[in-house]
Amino acid sequence: MITIPFIIYRITPGQRKPDDEKCRFCAVWYVLITKNKPAFIMEKNASLPFGSFNSLALFTGLCLGASPATGIAAEKSVKNSEETLVVEATPPSLYSPGASGDPKFNKPLVDTTRTITVIPEQVIKDQGVTNLTDALKNVPGVGAFYAGENGSSTTGDAIYMRGVDTSNSIYVDGIRDIGSVTRDTFNTQQVEVIKGPAGTDYGRSAPSGSINMISKQPRLDSGIDGSASIGSAWSRRGTLDLNQAFSDSAAFRLNLMGEKTHDAGRDRIENERYGIAPSLAFGLDTPTRLYLNYLHVRQNNTPDGGIPTVGLPGYSAPSPKYAALNSAGKVDTNNFYGTDSDYDKSTTDSGTLRFEHDLTDNTTVRNTTRWSRVKQEYLLTAVMGGASNITAPDINDVNTWSWSRLVNTKDVSNRILTNQTNITSTFNTGSIGHDVSAGVEFTRENQTNYGVNAMTAPAVNLYHPVSNLSIGGLDRNGANANGQTDTFGIYAFDTLTLTERIEVNGGLRLDNYHTKYDSATACGGSGRGAIACPPGQSTGSPVTTVDTAKSGNLVNWKAGALYRLTEQGNVYVNYAISQQPPGGSSFALAASGSGNSANRTDFKPQKAKSSELGTKWQIFDNRLLLSAALFRTDIENEVAANDDGTWSQYGKKRVEGYELSATGNLTPDWTIIAGYTQQHATVTEGQNVAQDGSSALAYTPKHAFTLWTQYQATSDLSVGGGVRYVGSLRRGSDGAVGTPDHTEGYWVADAKLGYRVNSNLDLQLNMYNLFDTDYVASINKSGYRYHPGEPRTFMLTANVHF
């Protein structure tokens, strides 16, 4: 096993190699300039921040801009000794890692026939990103645009992508990560966004794609990276990344995080979280390796239920009685409409054991076992703005009006236990090269939603909300809901290199699943969904209302082809099918024939068919990756209403468009990550879902753009900045009257200054929303509430290295 770091010095023949003063994790690349060509000198036991490769051939291929199986020659000179390896090549870009951290994608990104955006650790650091949702702002058209149903509000990483809720298709190291929590990036090496159906890769999943967070791992070096940040509204954060080798083949790594932030421009909204991630590795730089990882994160936040949409473009009174609202001004975006009792607490625990063995130089087997649990409970108070929710003491003075508040609660435990075996191999059959990845997976996922007694909160003044009141805490009532899905999956992928220029690939996955679900309701209540108490049972007793199960098989597949136009560029096509069975994302089932739920046991799996035509180019000495793709995804078996009032699965949706991206280095000192997408997302058959009555899908901007760039002005000074654009998007429809049916598009600009004080200290100033743009970040389905975008803020960070 040979792995490489990204710490580079430039020296000339005869010049003494400098001291390792900048070497955070010991081993260094020295760039020796000979005949105007750089040659890397790799110290033994070096390490690569973006993951390791199990063959030197793959490493040299990536450095030289050629896949090891392509057969295209690249000028190189290699000298081996016990201590060093010399390769003539160009330094890879910190912004373009070159390969996925998931062994299921065993080709370099440039040769992968999919749209995959990788957000590496360096981008996360440069932007001062602390959570997954913010990291995904680097991917156009992806974001937390949806703020919840009628009276409820979303929490955590509520991600929409290509017209579909993708929050249940988030993975960590290729393993599903369930729970509506905010995922911190303190233990993340890179974030990978795979667009288009991912059913062949991960099994049941959203038709839009998937998001995979790659965790940091121990390395054979020693050093410490730490950071301390302070920002607007007295926000504070600290992190520590310690790596220690304690033998020639074993190492320990510890990542720590603590944060307490106050949302600038918002009263009372606070976030407090702490995390620890220790990991051990044995057998590094040997054919047999063992990794042990643990993650613990605890959060205690004050959630944001949003603010009323009164005064936004498109708002009007819900009834003539309240016509004064037609000309009413916007509420103060600082306002908090919750109570002192509002909270959002969660605890994440995850333990992973991974074994790897190189059967040969070109074949590696991996076995991963993970147990994970995410516990979350919250009490969130949000306003309701329908005509029946308004109290108007003075009908002509909206300052005296009050809106009703609805109390939303959650008390849930998510658990997952999985064992996954994967084998990757590179070999030839005659003149045909093969890059194979195959495996089997056994997974059990459980979710328990604990029933709690209903709670109420008094109405709140529209313009002058009072929050300093207590409404109590959660009180479990025994009316729980339990869901469990067991899955056995088997898959095989192969990329065949037919000639120096032509590759074809295919993959097949079979999943057998069994989901069981039961739920209870507290009897004797009133309103929608209330049930009478059986004889002999008192009011509030839990009564089972659903007890059902569903089993089935899912067959997903993909196929693609690539034609290499030159050593630097190619064109490709890809086709894939993915399925999501009833209960596949929520662990909840509905009885056969009951209502319009996609989770009915008599319904078929939702099916997505996606096609893609694209091109990828590595230019500027292979430091910059350019991509362009046309895509179309058709989603079938959507639930739609029949003329007789029943429901069936004749509904169809389509998302099509194109996407452009650039990641890497424009020059050795100038980095960039950028992307643009234009997407047309519509209902092609069945009822429309947007409030404006159009066929457009909700929470999907037609145009989106993102750009971040950084320039190393001197050896000590760096400047960076970026802009992002999110186009107008429509909200969903639920019968609300008078609320905005869409949000306006917006531009936001950010900036960064960095200064290296010495080899052990550098300073970083990040400034967000430079022009203090006022915009709607997300809106709920009814349109009663929205979350305003963050105003102008700053964060100053001191980074230390030893």
C-alpha positions in Angstrom: 0.0 0.0 0.0 1.5 3.3 -1.1 -0.2 6.6 -0.3 0.9 10.2 -0.9 0.5 13.6 0.9 -0.2 17.0 -0.6 2.6 18.9 1.0 4.9 20.2 -1.7 8.3 22.1 -1.8 9.9 23.2 -5.0 13.7 22.7 -5.1 16.3 22.7 -7.9 19.2 20.2 -8.5 21.9 20.7 -5.8 19.6 22.6 -3.5 19.3 21.1 0.0 15.8 19.8 0.8 14.2 22.2 3.3 13.2 21.2 6.8 9.8 19.6 7.3 8.5 22.8 8.9 5.2 22.7 7.1 4.8 19.0 7.3 1.6 18.6 9.4 1.6 14.8 9.0 5.3 14.1 8.5 5.9 12.8 5.0 6.5 15.4 2.2 6.5 15.6 -1.5 9.6 17.4 -2.8 9.3 18.7 -6.4 12.6 18.5 -8.1 12.8 20.6 -11.2 15.0 18.9 -13.9 14.9 20.0 -17.5 11.9 22.2 -16.7 9.9 19.2 -15.6 8.8 18.5 -12.0 9.6 15.1 -10.5 7.9 14.0 -7.2 10.1 12.5 -4.6 7.9 10.6 -2.2 9.2 9.8 1.2 8.5 6.3 2.5 5.2 5.9 4.5 3.7 9.1 3.1 -0.1 9.5 3.3 -2.9 10.9 1.1 -5.6 13.0 2.7 -8.3 11.9 0.2 -8.0 8.2 0.7 -5.6 5.6 -0.4 -5.1 3.5 -3.5 -4.4 -0.2 -3.4 -2.0 -0.2 -6.3 0.9 2.0 -7.4 -0.4 1.7 -11.0 -3.5 3.5 -10.0 -1.6 6.2 -8.2 0.8 6.9 -11.1 -2.1 6.8 -13.6 -4.0 9.4 -11.6 -0.9 11.6 -11.2 -0.2 11.4 -14.9 -3.7 12.0 -16.0 -4.2 8.5 -17.4 -6.2 5.5 -16.1 -4.0 2.5 -15.5 -6.2 0.4 -17.7 -6.5 2.9 -20.6 -3.2 1.9 -22.3 -2.6 5.6 -23.2 1.1 6.3 -22.6 2.1 9.2 -20.4 5.7 10.5 -20.3 7.1 9.5 -17.0 10.3 8.4 -15.3 10.2 6.2 -12.3 13.0 5.3 -9.9 12.4 2.9 -7.1 14.5 2.5 -4.0 13.8 1.4 -0.5 13.1 5.0 0.7 11.9 6.9 -2.3 9.9 6.8 -5.5 10.4 9.4 -8.2 7.7 10.1 -10.8 7.7 12.9 -13.3 4.3 14.4 -13.0 2.2 17.5 -12.1 1.0 18.0 -8.5 -2.6 17.0 -8.2 -5.1 19.7 -7.1 -6.4 20.0 -3.5 -9.7 20.9 -5.1 -10.0 17.9 -7.4 -9.2 14.6 -5.5 -9.4 12.6 -8.7 -11.2 9.6 -7.3 -14.2 8.6 -5.1 -13.5 7.3 -1.6 -16.1 4.6 -2.2 -14.6 1.3 -3.7 -17.8 0.8 -5.7 -16.5 3.6 -7.9 -13.1 2.1 -8.7 -12.3 4.3 -11.8 -11.0 7.9 -11.7 -13.7 10.5 -11.7 -12.7 11.6 -15.3 -13.5 8.0 -16.5 -16.7 7.5 -14.5 -19.8 7.7 -16.6 -21.8 9.6 -14.0 -22.2 13.1 -12.8 -20.3 13.0 -9.5 -19.3 16.2 -7.6 -16.7 15.8 -4.9 -16.3 18.5 -2.3 -12.9 17.8 -0.7 -11.7 18.7 2.8 -9.7 21.7 1.5 -12.8 23.4 0.1 -14.6 22.7 3.4 -11.7 24.3 5.3 -11.4 27.3 3.0 -15.1 28.1 3.1 -15.3 27.6 6.9 -18.0 25.0 6.3 -19.2 23.2 9.5 -22.1 21.0 8.3 -23.3 19.0 5.3 -26.1 21.4 4.2 -23.6 24.2 3.9 -21.1 22.0 2.1 -23.7 21.2 -0.5 -24.0 24.8 -1.5 -21.1 23.9 -3.8 -23.4 21.8 -5.9 -25.9 23.7 -8.1 -29.5 22.9 -7.5 -29.0 21.0 -4.3 -30.1 22.5 -1.0 -32.5 22.7 2.0 -35.3 24.5 0.1 -38.2 22.8 1.9 -39.3 23.9 5.3 -41.9 21.2 6.2 -45.5 20.4 5.9 -48.5 22.5 6.9 -47.9 22.8 10.6 -44.6 20.9 10.9 -41.1 22.1 10.2 -38.0 20.2 8.9 -34.9 19.9 11.0 -31.3 18.8 10.0 -30.2 18.1 6.5 -33.5 18.3 4.7 -32.0 18.1 1.2 -33.8 18.4 -2.1 -32.1 17.4 -5.4 -33.5 17.2 -8.9 -37.1 17.7 -7.7 -37.0 15.0 -5.0 -36.5 14.8 -1.3 -33.1 13.2 -0.9 -32.7 13.5 2.9 -33.1 9.7 3.3 -30.4 8.9 0.7 -27.5 10.3 2.7 -24.6 7.8 3.4 -21.4 7.7 5.5 -18.7 5.6 3.9 -21.3 4.0 1.7 -23.6 3.1 4.5 -27.0 4.7 5.0 -27.1 7.3 7.7 -30.7 7.9 8.9 -32.1 10.7 11.0 -33.3 14.2 10.5 -30.2 15.8 12.2 -27.5 18.2 11.2 -24.4 16.3 10.2 -21.1 18.1 11.2 -18.1 17.9 8.9 -15.4 17.8 11.6 -14.7 14.1 10.8 -15.3 14.3 7.0 -12.6 13.9 4.4 -14.8 14.7 1.5 -18.4 14.8 0.4 -19.6 13.1 -2.7 -22.8 13.9 -4.6 -23.8 11.3 -7.1 -26.6 12.6 -9.3 -29.1 10.3 -11.0 -30.6 7.0 -9.7 -28.2 5.2 -7.3 -30.2 2.0 -6.7 -27.4 -0.1 -8.3 -24.8 1.4 -6.0 -26.7 1.5 -2.7 -30.0 -0.3 -3.1 -33.3 1.4 -2.4 -32.8 5.1 -2.7 -34.2 8.4 -3.9 -34.5 8.7 -7.7 -32.6 11.9 -7.6 -29.3 10.4 -6.4 -27.3 10.1 -3.2 -24.9 11.9 -0.9 -21.9 10.1 0.6 -19.7 11.5 3.4 -16.2 9.9 3.5 -14.7 9.7 7.0 -11.2 10.5 8.1 -8.9 7.6 8.8 -5.5 7.1 10.6 -2.3 7.4 8.7 1.4 6.6 9.2 2.5 10.0 10.3 2.3 12.2 13.4 1.0 15.7 13.8 -1.8 17.9 15.1 -4.1 20.3 13.3 -6.3 22.5 15.5 -8.6 25.5 14.9 -10.4 28.0 17.0 -13.1 30.3 15.5 -15.1 33.2 16.7 -17.8 35.0 14.6 -20.9 37.1 14.4 -23.4 36.9 17.2 -20.7 35.6 19.5 -20.5 32.2 17.7 -17.6 30.0 18.8 -16.2 26.7 17.4 -13.1 24.6 18.0 -11.7 21.5 16.4 -8.7 19.2 16.9 -7.3 16.6 14.4 -4.5 14.5 16.0 -2.8 11.7 14.1 -0.1 9.6 15.8 1.8 6.6 14.3 2.9 4.3 17.1 4.7 1.7 15.0 5.7 1.1 11.4 2.2 -0.1 10.6 -0.2 1.2 13.2 -1.7 4.6 13.9 -4.3 6.4 16.0 -6.4 9.4 15.0 -8.6 11.6 17.1 -11.0 14.3 15.9 -12.7 16.6 18.3 -15.3 19.3 17.8 -17.1 21.8 20.0 -19.5 24.5 18.8 -21.9 27.1 20.2 -23.5 29.4 17.7 -26.2 32.0 17.6 -27.9 32.5 14.3 -27.1 36.1 13.3 -30.2 38.1 12.4 -32.4 35.7 14.4 -33.5 36.0 18.0 -33.1 33.0 20.2 -32.0 30.5 17.6 -28.9 28.7 19.0 -27.0 25.6 18.1 -24.7 23.7 20.5 -22.9 20.5 19.6 -19.9 18.4 20.6 -18.3 15.5 18.8 -15.5 13.0 19.3 -14.2 10.6 16.7 -11.4 8.3 17.7 -10.0 5.7 15.3 -7.3 3.1 15.2 -5.6 1.4 12.2 -3.4 -1.6 12.1 -1.4 -3.1 9.3 -1.0 0.1 7.4 1.4 -0.2 4.5 0.9 -4.0 4.6 -1.4 -6.3 2.7 -3.7 -6.8 5.6 -5.3 -3.8 7.4 -7.8 -3.3 10.2 -9.7 0.0 11.0 -11.7 0.7 14.1 -13.8 3.9 14.1 -16.2 5.4 16.6 -18.3 8.6 16.3 -20.2 10.3 19.1 -22.0 13.6 18.5 -24.4 15.4 20.9 -26.5 18.4 19.9 -28.7 20.7 22.0 -30.3 23.3 19.7 -33.1 25.8 19.7 -34.9 25.0 16.5 -36.2 27.6 14.0 -39.9 27.2 13.1 -39.6 30.1 10.7 -41.4 33.4 10.4 -44.7 34.5 8.7 -44.7 35.2 5.0 -46.8 38.3 5.5 -45.5 41.0 3.2 -43.5 38.8 0.8 -44.2 39.1 -2.9 -47.3 37.0 -3.7 -48.8 37.2 -0.2 -52.5 38.2 0.2 -55.1 38.0 2.9 -56.6 34.5 3.5 -60.1 35.9 3.5 -61.7 39.4 2.8 -62.2 39.8 6.6 -58.5 40.3 7.0 -58.0 42.5 3.9 -55.6 44.7 5.9 -53.0 42.0 5.4 -52.9 42.8 1.7 -50.9 45.9 2.4 -49.2 44.8 5.6 -45.4 45.0 5.8 -43.0 42.2 6.4 -42.3 41.0 9.9 -38.9 41.6 11.4 -36.7 38.7 10.3 -35.1 38.7 13.8 -38.5 37.6 15.3 -38.7 34.3 17.1 -42.2 32.7 17.2 -41.4 29.8 19.5 -41.3 29.5 23.2 -38.8 28.9 26.0 -39.7 25.2 25.9 -38.6 24.7 22.3 -35.6 22.5 21.8 -34.0 20.0 19.5 -31.7 17.4 21.1 -30.0 14.5 19.4 -27.3 12.0 20.1 -25.4 10.1 17.4 -23.3 7.0 18.2 -21.6 4.9 15.5 -19.1 2.1 15.6 -17.3 0.7 12.6 -15.0 -2.2 12.1 -13.4 -2.5 8.6 -11.0 -5.3 7.5 -9.1 -5.1 4.3 -6.8 -7.6 2.6 -4.9 -7.4 -0.6 -5.2 -10.8 -2.2 -2.8 -9.7 -4.9 -1.4 -6.3 -6.1 -4.6 -5.8 -8.1 -7.3 -7.5 -5.9 -8.6 -6.3 -2.5 -11.3 -7.6 -0.3 -13.0 -5.4 2.4 -15.5 -6.3 5.1 -17.2 -3.6 7.0 -19.5 -4.0 10.1 -21.3 -0.9 11.5 -23.7 -0.3 14.3 -25.2 3.1 14.5 -27.9 4.8 16.5 -29.4 8.3 16.2 -31.8 9.5 19.0 -33.6 12.7 18.5 -36.3 14.5 20.3 -37.6 18.0 19.7 -40.4 20.4 20.6 -40.9 23.1 18.0 -43.6 25.8 18.0 -44.6 27.3 14.7 -47.2 29.8 13.6 -50.2 29.1 11.5 -51.7 31.8 9.2 -55.0 30.5 7.9 -58.2 32.5 8.3 -59.2 30.4 11.2 -55.9 31.0 12.9 -56.1 34.8 13.1 -57.3 36.8 16.1 -57.9 40.5 15.3 -58.8 42.7 18.3 -58.7 45.8 16.0 -59.6 44.8 12.5 -57.9 47.9 11.1 -54.6 47.6 13.0 -52.6 44.5 12.1 -50.2 45.3 14.9 -52.8 44.0 17.3 -53.4 40.7 15.5 -52.3 37.4 16.7 -51.7 34.1 14.9 -52.2 30.6 16.3 -49.2 28.5 17.2 -48.9 24.7 16.6 -46.7 22.6 18.7 -44.7 20.0 16.7 -43.0 17.1 18.6 -40.7 14.2 17.7 -39.3 11.5 19.9 -37.5 9.0 17.7 -34.7 6.4 17.7 -33.1 5.2 14.5 -30.8 2.2 14.5 -28.8 0.3 11.8 -26.7 -2.8 11.9 -24.9 -3.9 8.7 -22.2 -6.1 7.4 -20.9 -5.4 3.9 -18.3 -7.3 1.9 -16.7 -5.8 -1.2 -14.0 -7.1 -3.6 -12.3 -5.0 -6.2 -10.0 -6.4 -8.8 -8.2 -5.3 -12.0 -7.3 -7.9 -14.5 -7.2 -8.8 -18.2 -9.0 -11.5 -20.2 -7.0 -11.6 -23.4 -6.9 -8.1 -24.8 -9.8 -6.8 -22.6 -9.1 -5.1 -19.3 -11.5 -5.4 -16.4 -12.1 -3.2 -13.3 -14.5 -5.1 -11.1 -16.3 -4.3 -7.9 -18.7 -6.8 -6.4 -20.1 -7.5 -3.0 -22.9 -8.6 -0.6 -24.6 -6.6 2.1 -26.8 -7.6 5.1 -28.6 -4.7 6.8 -31.2 -4.3 9.5 -32.7 -0.8 10.0 -35.1 0.1 12.8 -37.0 3.2 13.7 -39.2 3.8 16.7 -41.3 6.9 17.0 -42.5 7.3 20.6 -46.0 8.7 20.9 -46.3 11.8 23.1 -49.3 13.6 24.4 -50.6 16.6 22.4 -49.5 20.0 23.6 -50.8 23.5 22.9 -49.3 27.0 23.0 -51.1 30.4 23.2 -51.4 32.6 20.1 -48.6 35.0 19.3 -48.6 38.6 18.2 -47.8 38.9 14.5 -45.3 41.7 14.7 -44.2 41.6 18.4 -44.0 37.9 19.4 -43.4 37.0 23.0 -41.5 33.8 23.6 -40.7 33.9 27.3 -43.2 31.3 28.3 -43.1 27.6 29.1 -45.4 25.0 27.7 -43.8 21.9 29.3 -41.9 19.0 27.9 -42.5 15.7 26.0 -44.7 13.2 27.8 -44.7 9.7 26.2 -48.1 8.1 26.0 -47.2 4.6 24.8 -48.8 5.1 21.3 -45.6 4.2 19.5 -44.8 3.4 15.9 -42.2 0.8 15.0 -40.7 0.1 11.6 -38.0 -2.4 10.6 -36.5 -3.2 7.2 -34.2 -6.1 6.6 -32.2 -6.1 3.4 -30.0 -8.6 1.6 -28.2 -7.2 -1.4 -25.8 -8.6 -3.9 -24.1 -6.6 -6.7 -21.4 -6.7 -9.4 -20.0 -4.0 -11.6 -17.4 -4.2 -14.3 -15.7 -1.7 -16.6 -14.3 -3.3 -19.7 -11.4 -1.6 -21.5 -11.9 -2.8 -25.1 -9.3 -0.6 -26.8 -7.1 2.3 -25.8 -10.1 4.6 -26.5 -13.2 2.5 -25.8 -14.7 1.4 -22.4 -18.0 -0.1 -21.6 -19.4 -0.7 -18.1 -22.3 -2.4 -16.5 -23.7 -3.2 -13.1 -26.5 -5.3 -11.6 -27.9 -5.4 -8.1 -30.5 -7.6 -6.5 -32.0 -6.6 -3.1 -34.4 -8.7 -1.1 -36.2 -6.6 1.5 -38.7 -7.2 4.3 -40.4 -4.3 6.0 -42.7 -4.6 9.0 -44.6 -1.8 10.7 -47.0 -1.3 13.5 -48.4 1.9 15.1 -50.7 2.8 17.8 -52.9 5.9 18.5 -54.0 7.3 21.9 -57.7 6.7 21.9 -60.5 9.2 22.9 -59.0 12.3 21.3 -60.8 14.7 19.0 -60.1 16.0 15.5 -58.6 14.4 12.4 -57.4 10.9 13.0 -59.1 10.5 16.4 -60.3 7.0 17.3 -62.8 5.9 20.0 -61.6 3.9 23.0 -62.5 0.2 22.9 -64.7 -1.0 25.8 -62.9 -1.1 29.1 -60.0 1.2 28.0 -59.7 4.7 29.3 -59.0 7.9 27.3 -55.4 8.1 26.2 -54.8 4.4 26.1 -52.7 3.2 23.1 -54.7 1.3 20.5 -53.0 -0.5 17.6 -54.2 1.0 14.3 -51.7 -0.5 11.8 -49.9 -3.8 11.9 -48.6 -4.9 8.5 -45.6 -6.0 6.5 -44.3 -6.1 2.9 -41.6 -8.1 1.2 -40.2 -8.1 -2.2 -37.2 -8.1 -4.6 -35.7 -5.1 -6.3 -33.6 -5.5 -9.5 -31.6 -2.4 -10.4 -29.0 -2.1 -13.2 -26.9 0.4 -15.0 -24.9 0.5 -18.2 -22.5 2.9 -19.8 -19.9 3.5 -22.5 -17.0 5.9 -22.8 -15.0 7.0 -25.9 -11.7 8.7 -25.2 -11.2 11.5 -27.7 -7.7 12.3 -26.5 -5.6 11.6 -23.5 -7.3 14.5 -21.7 -11.0 14.1 -22.7 -13.8 11.7 -23.4 -17.5 11.5 -24.2 -19.8 9.0 -22.4 -23.4 7.7 -22.2 -25.1 6.1 -19.2 -28.4 4.5 -18.4 -29.6 3.4 -15.0 -32.7 2.1 -13.2 -33.5 2.6 -9.5 -36.4 1.6 -7.3 -37.9 2.7 -3.9 -40.4 0.3 -2.4 -43.3 1.3 0.0 -41.8 2.2 3.3 -38.3 2.3 1.7 -37.5 5.8 3.0 -39.7 6.2 6.0 -39.9 2.7 7.6 -43.7 3.3 7.7 -46.4 1.3 5.8 -50.1 1.9 5.2 -52.7 -0.7 4.9 -53.8 -1.9 1.5 -56.4 0.3 -0.1 -56.1 3.1 2.5 -55.7 6.6 1.1 -53.1 8.1 -1.1 -49.9 7.1 0.8 -47.1 5.8 -1.4 -46.4 3.4 1.5 -49.5 1.3 0.9 -48.7 -2.4 0.9 -50.6 -3.0 -2.3 -48.6 -0.4 -4.2 -45.5 -1.2 -6.4 -42.1 0.4 -5.9 -41.5 3.8 -7.3 -39.2 3.4 -10.3 -36.7 5.9 -11.8 -35.1 5.6 -15.3 -32.2 7.9 -16.0 -30.1 8.6 -19.1 -27.1 10.8 -19.3 -24.8 12.0 -22.2 -21.7 13.8 -21.1 -18.1 14.7 -21.6 -15.2 15.1 -19.2 -11.8 16.8 -19.7 -8.7 17.1 -17.6 -6.7 20.1 -18.7 -3.9 22.4 -17.4 -1.6 19.5 -16.8 -4.5 17.4 -15.5 -5.1 19.7 -12.5 -8.5 20.9 -13.7 -11.5 18.7 -14.4 -14.2 20.0 -16.6 -17.5 18.2 -17.0 -20.7 18.7 -19.0 -23.8 16.4 -19.1 -27.3 16.3 -20.5 -29.6 14.2 -18.3 -33.2 13.0 -18.1 -34.8 11.1 -15.3 -38.3 9.6 -15.6 -40.1 8.6 -12.4 -43.0 6.1 -12.6 -45.5 4.6 -10.2 -46.3 7.9 -8.6 -49.6 7.9 -6.7 -52.4 9.9 -8.4 -56.2 10.3 -7.9 -58.7 8.5 -10.1 -62.0 10.1 -11.1 -63.9 8.0 -8.6 -61.9 9.3 -5.7 -59.7 6.2 -5.4 -55.9 6.3 -5.8 -53.6 4.4 -8.1 -50.0 4.5 -9.5 -50.4 6.0 -12.9 -48.5 9.2 -12.0 -45.3 10.2 -13.7 -42.6 12.9 -13.3 -39.7 14.0 -15.4 -36.6 15.9 -14.6 -34.3 16.9 -17.5 -31.7 19.4 -18.2 -27.9 19.9 -18.3 -25.1 20.5 -15.9 -21.6 22.0 -16.1 -18.8 21.9 -13.6 -15.2 22.8 -13.1 -13.0 21.7 -10.2 -9.3 21.9 -9.6 -6.5 24.4 -10.5 -6.5 27.1 -13.2 -2.8 27.7 -12.3 -0.6 26.2 -9.5 -1.8 29.1 -7.3 -5.4 29.5 -8.4 -8.1 27.0 -7.5 -11.7 26.7 -8.4 -14.9 24.7 -7.8 -17.9 25.8 -9.9 -21.1 24.4 -11.3 -24.2 25.4 -13.2 -27.4 23.5 -13.9 -30.6 24.2 -15.8 -33.3 21.7 -15.0 -36.9 21.3 -16.1 -38.8 19.3 -13.6 -42.5 18.5 -14.3 -45.4 16.2 -13.6 -46.0 14.5 -16.9 -49.0 12.5 -15.8 -51.3 12.8 -12.8 -52.1 15.7 -10.5 -49.9 18.8 -10.4 -48.1 19.3 -7.1 -47.2 23.0 -7.2 -49.4 25.7 -5.6 -49.4 27.8 -8.8 -51.2 25.1 -10.7 -48.4 24.5 -13.1 -46.9 21.1 -13.9 -43.6 22.1 -12.3 -42.2 20.1 -9.4 -41.9 22.0 -6.1 -38.6 23.1 -4.4 -36.6 22.8 -7.6 -34.9 25.9 -9.1 -34.8 25.9 -12.8 -31.4 27.7 -12.8 -28.7 27.3 -10.2 -25.1 28.4 -10.2 -22.2 28.1 -7.7 -18.6 29.4 -7.8 -15.8 29.4 -5.3 -12.3 30.4 -6.2 -9.1 31.1 -4.3 -5.7 32.6 -5.2 -2.4 32.2 -3.4 -1.2 35.8 -3.9 2.1 35.3 -2.0 3.6 32.5 -0.1 1.8 33.7 3.0 -1.3 35.5 1.7 -4.4 33.9 0.0 -7.6 35.5 -1.1 -10.8 33.7 -2.0 -14.4 34.3 -2.7 -17.5 33.0 -4.5 -21.0 33.6 -5.5 -24.0 31.3 -5.8 -27.4 31.8 -7.5 -30.6 29.9 -6.7 -33.4 30.6 -9.1 -37.1 31.0 -8.3 -38.7 27.8 -7.1 -42.4 26.9 -6.5 -43.7 25.6 -3.3 -46.0 22.6 -2.8 -49.8 22.7 -2.7 -51.9 21.9 0.3 -55.0 24.2 0.0 -53.6 27.2 1.8 -55.1 30.5 0.6 -53.3 33.7 0.0 -49.7 32.5 0.7 -46.9 32.9 -1.8 -46.8 30.2 -4.4 -43.1 30.6 -5.1 -39.9 32.2 -3.9 -37.8 34.7 -5.7 -34.3 33.9 -7.1 -31.3 35.4 -5.4 -27.5 35.9 -5.6 -25.2 35.6 -2.5 -21.5 36.5 -2.4 -18.9 35.3 0.1 -15.2 36.1 0.6 -12.1 34.8 2.5 -8.7 36.1 3.5 -6.0 33.9 4.7 -2.6 34.7 6.1 0.2 32.3 7.2 1.9 33.8 10.3 4.5 31.1 10.5 4.9 27.3 10.0 2.6 26.6 13.0 -0.1 29.3 12.7 -2.3 30.7 10.0 -5.3 33.0 10.2 -8.5 32.9 8.2 -11.3 35.4 7.9 -14.5 34.2 6.2 -17.2 36.7 5.3 -20.6 35.5 4.3 -23.4 37.3 2.3 -21.1 40.3 1.7 -23.9 42.5 0.3 -26.4 41.5 3.0 -28.9 40.1 0.5 -32.4 39.6 1.9 -33.7 36.3 0.5 -35.9 33.3 1.3 -33.8 30.3 2.0 -36.7 27.8 2.4 -40.5 27.9 2.5 -43.0 25.4 4.0 -45.6 23.6 2.0 -48.5 25.8 3.0 -46.6 29.0 2.5 -47.4 30.3 6.0 -43.8 30.3 7.1 -40.3 30.7 5.7 -36.7 30.7 6.8 -34.8 33.9 5.9 -31.3 33.6 4.5 -28.4 34.3 6.8 -27.5 38.1 6.8 -23.9 39.4 6.5 -21.7 37.6 9.0 -18.1 36.8 9.6 -16.0 34.1 11.1 -12.3 34.5 12.2 -10.3 31.3 12.6 -6.9 30.6 13.9 -5.4 27.3 12.6 -2.5 25.7 14.3 -0.2 22.9 13.0 2.4 20.9 14.9 
